[in-house]
Amino acid sequence: MVFFVTGGSRGIGAAIVLEAVKAGHDVAFTYRGGADAAKSVEEQARALAPERKVKSYQLDVKSSADVERVADQVLDDFDTVHVVVPNAGININNLVVRMTDEEWNDVIATNLTGAFYIARQFLSTMIGNRFGRIIFVSSLGAGGVSGQANYSASKAGLIGLSNAIAKEYGNRGITSNVVSPGFFDTDMTREGMSESNKDFWLKHCPQKRIARPEEMGGIVTFLASEKASFINGQVIGVNGGLDWAP
Ligand SMILES: NC(=O)c1ccc[n+]([C@@H]2O[C@H](COP(=O)([O-])OP(=O)(O)OC[C@H]3O[C@@H](n4cnc5c(N)ncnc54)[C@H](OP(=O)(O)O)[C@@H]3O)[C@@H](O)[C@H]2O)c1
């Protein structure tokens, strides 16, 4: 199958790209600014599975025109797309009373509206194929985390978006699901997570550790597979047993 993954140049997205390639899929993935990191992921993918086709594209998911242009390019290059993983995301933390319009809008535009643009753009191809898998990347933050109102709202919004798609297109062979990571060791958490939230996690997570990005890849390839054909409109936590943050 052909996967399309946004934000595949680093962290969880890169792990999803590499796991998909290992599982025998071709992958188109995007990066926003990190061209060198994207090239490195392409090289790692080729080393893992030289026979697979893997290609990266520059894309800012906040622009629907860019999403349309890149999607057309991907469809030209790969002929079709079966599995779409809108994974690109950012956080800009602040208390609600101090949060600026820009901080709110940037996070919503990237995490929620960007994911909507991606899903909308590929749905017509999936409807034509009478097959498709959309796997959104939410967060345990969807439940509401102090200092992350913009991020929490964006990640909760993805669940509503996914459920609506699951209902609109379930009869066309398309499933839409959400994976909801806990605390993974990536640039996002290294740079944007408070020490108190890290301490909370290590104290209360039953597995007493943070997750490695590779621990996300398997659930995505499973949800994309025939084995997951009747899983639709679900939220799958990948969180070591802790689905809450203060
Ligand atoms: N890490 C965690 O513990 C955790 C927990 C819950 C949920 N998540 C979610 O998992 C996803 C991946 O997170 P991560 O930790 O792997 O993040 P990360 O290491 O910061 O990587 C973010 C990726 O998104 C891309 N990106 C950012 N803004 C973009 C935009 N406007 N347009 C297109 N691409 C953009 C980045 O591209 P460039 O590098 O090229 O700019 C990068 O590839 C996010 O949706 C995040 O909210 C993560």
PDBQT file of the ligand as one rigid body, heavy atoms in Angstrom, charges set to zero:
ROOT
HETATM    1  N1  LIG A 301       5.932  13.480  21.628  1.00  0.00    +0.000 N 
HETATM    2  C1  LIG A 301       4.878  13.204  22.377  1.00  0.00    +0.000 C 
HETATM    3  O1  LIG A 301       4.984  12.816  23.556  1.00  0.00    +0.000 OA
HETATM    4  C2  LIG A 301       3.495  13.360  21.806  1.00  0.00    +0.000 A 
HETATM    5  C3  LIG A 301       2.424  13.085  22.659  1.00  0.00    +0.000 A 
HETATM    6  C4  LIG A 301       1.139  13.197  22.168  1.00  0.00    +0.000 A 
HETATM    7  C5  LIG A 301       0.930  13.559  20.854  1.00  0.00    +0.000 A 
HETATM    8  N2  LIG A 301       1.974  13.832  20.040  1.00  0.00    +0.000 N 
HETATM    9  C6  LIG A 301       1.687  14.221  18.656  1.00  0.00    +0.000 C 
HETATM   10  O2  LIG A 301       2.425  13.419  17.763  1.00  0.00    +0.000 OA
HETATM   11  C7  LIG A 301       2.720  14.166  16.582  1.00  0.00    +0.000 C 
HETATM   12  C8  LIG A 301       4.218  14.122  16.328  1.00  0.00    +0.000 C 
HETATM   13  O3  LIG A 301       4.858  14.704  17.466  1.00  0.00    +0.000 OA
HETATM   14  P1  LIG A 301       6.435  14.631  17.705  1.00  0.00    +0.000 P 
HETATM   15  O4  LIG A 301       6.634  14.604  19.161  1.00  0.00    +0.000 OA
HETATM   16  O5  LIG A 301       7.044  13.587  16.840  1.00  0.00    +0.000 OA
HETATM   17  O6  LIG A 301       6.840  16.104  17.171  1.00  0.00    +0.000 OA
HETATM   18  P2  LIG A 301       8.217  16.692  16.636  1.00  0.00    +0.000 P 
HETATM   19  O7  LIG A 301       9.358  15.813  16.965  1.00  0.00    +0.000 OA
HETATM   20  O8  LIG A 301       8.235  18.115  17.096  1.00  0.00    +0.000 OA
HETATM   21  O9  LIG A 301       7.999  16.663  15.035  1.00  0.00    +0.000 OA
HETATM   22  C9  LIG A 301       6.988  17.429  14.457  1.00  0.00    +0.000 C 
HETATM   23  C10 LIG A 301       6.898  17.155  12.978  1.00  0.00    +0.000 C 
HETATM   24  O10 LIG A 301       5.819  17.950  12.431  1.00  0.00    +0.000 OA
HETATM   25  C11 LIG A 301       6.322  18.756  11.366  1.00  0.00    +0.000 C 
HETATM   26  N3  LIG A 301       5.579  20.012  11.330  1.00  0.00    +0.000 N 
HETATM   27  C12 LIG A 301       5.442  20.932  12.331  1.00  0.00    +0.000 A 
HETATM   28  N4  LIG A 301       4.684  21.957  11.901  1.00  0.00    +0.000 NA
HETATM   29  C13 LIG A 301       4.317  21.677  10.627  1.00  0.00    +0.000 A 
HETATM   30  C14 LIG A 301       3.533  22.350   9.657  1.00  0.00    +0.000 A 
HETATM   31  N5  LIG A 301       2.969  23.558   9.883  1.00  0.00    +0.000 N 
HETATM   32  N6  LIG A 301       3.371  21.767   8.442  1.00  0.00    +0.000 NA
HETATM   33  C15 LIG A 301       3.929  20.576   8.196  1.00  0.00    +0.000 A 
HETATM   34  N7  LIG A 301       4.692  19.885   9.060  1.00  0.00    +0.000 NA
HETATM   35  C16 LIG A 301       4.883  20.445  10.259  1.00  0.00    +0.000 A 
HETATM   36  C17 LIG A 301       7.799  18.933  11.649  1.00  0.00    +0.000 C 
HETATM   37  O11 LIG A 301       8.478  19.231  10.453  1.00  0.00    +0.000 OA
HETATM   38  P3  LIG A 301       9.927  20.007  10.464  1.00  0.00    +0.000 P 
HETATM   39  O12 LIG A 301      10.773  19.346  11.463  1.00  0.00    +0.000 OA
HETATM   40  O13 LIG A 301      10.470  19.844   9.102  1.00  0.00    +0.000 OA
HETATM   41  O14 LIG A 301       9.609  21.407  10.760  1.00  0.00    +0.000 OA
HETATM   42  C18 LIG A 301       8.148  17.554  12.211  1.00  0.00    +0.000 C 
HETATM   43  O15 LIG A 301       8.329  16.640  11.169  1.00  0.00    +0.000 OA
HETATM   44  C19 LIG A 301       2.189  15.578  16.827  1.00  0.00    +0.000 C 
HETATM   45  O16 LIG A 301       0.921  15.738  16.229  1.00  0.00    +0.000 OA
HETATM   46  C20 LIG A 301       2.084  15.649  18.338  1.00  0.00    +0.000 C 
HETATM   47  O17 LIG A 301       1.124  16.583  18.752  1.00  0.00    +0.000 OA
HETATM   48  C21 LIG A 301       3.258  13.750  20.492  1.00  0.00    +0.000 A 
ENDROOT
TORSDOF 0
